[in-house]
Amino acid sequence: MKLSAKVYVTLKRGVLDPQGQAVSRSLRGLGFDEVGDARIGKFIELELDAPDEAAARKRLGEMCERLLSNTVIEDYRIEVGARA
């Protein structure tokens, strides 16, 4: 079964995010005063073959744990769906 997956990787709360702070400051400097905290992360889109969604989620979790995220300082979230 061909599936499409989206992986969102973000720094854990409490981990300093200098890029996010710079973006937040810059947006406020441009007059976007409603902006509070900003966090910067990664977005990864994958296509994969898997027997079902549960198997895909398991394999994606392994990919995140081994390569796509640094689990010491980052969290990840996975979305899986049928390939469009």
C-alpha positions in Angstrom: 0.0 0.0 0.0 1.4 3.4 -1.0 1.1 5.9 1.8 2.0 9.6 2.3 3.6 10.7 5.5 4.3 14.0 7.1 6.8 14.3 10.0 7.0 17.5 12.0 10.1 17.9 14.2 10.3 20.7 16.8 12.5 21.5 19.7 11.1 20.4 23.0 9.7 23.1 25.3 12.4 24.4 27.6 15.1 24.0 24.9 16.5 27.3 23.8 15.4 28.2 20.2 17.6 31.1 19.0 16.1 31.0 15.5 12.6 31.2 16.9 13.5 34.1 19.2 15.1 36.0 16.2 11.9 35.4 14.1 9.7 36.6 17.0 11.8 39.7 17.6 11.9 40.5 13.8 8.2 40.1 13.3 7.5 42.4 16.3 10.0 44.9 14.9 8.1 44.9 11.6 4.9 45.8 13.5 3.4 42.4 14.1 3.0 43.1 17.8 0.5 40.2 18.2 3.4 37.6 17.8 4.5 36.0 21.0 6.8 33.0 21.1 8.0 31.5 17.8 9.4 28.0 17.5 11.3 26.8 14.4 11.3 23.2 13.3 11.5 20.8 10.4 8.8 19.4 8.0 9.6 16.2 6.2 7.3 14.6 3.6 7.8 11.0 2.7 6.1 8.4 0.5 6.4 4.8 1.6 5.1 1.3 1.0 3.6 -0.4 4.0 1.0 -3.1 4.5 -1.2 -0.8 6.5 -1.2 2.5 8.4 -0.1 0.9 11.7 2.9 -0.6 10.2 3.8 2.7 8.5 3.5 4.5 11.8 5.8 2.0 13.5 8.5 2.3 10.7 8.2 6.1 10.7 8.7 6.2 14.5 11.9 4.1 14.0 13.0 6.6 11.3 12.4 9.5 13.6 14.2 7.8 16.5 17.3 6.9 14.4 17.7 9.7 12.0 15.0 12.3 11.5 15.0 13.8 15.0 17.4 14.2 17.9 15.1 12.8 20.6 17.2 14.4 23.4 16.1 17.9 22.4 13.4 17.4 19.8 9.8 16.1 19.7 8.2 14.7 16.5 4.7 14.2 15.3 3.6 11.9 12.4 0.7 12.1 10.1 -0.1 9.2 7.7 -2.6 9.1 4.9 -3.3 7.5 1.6 -1.2 8.8 -1.2 -3.0 11.4 -3.3 
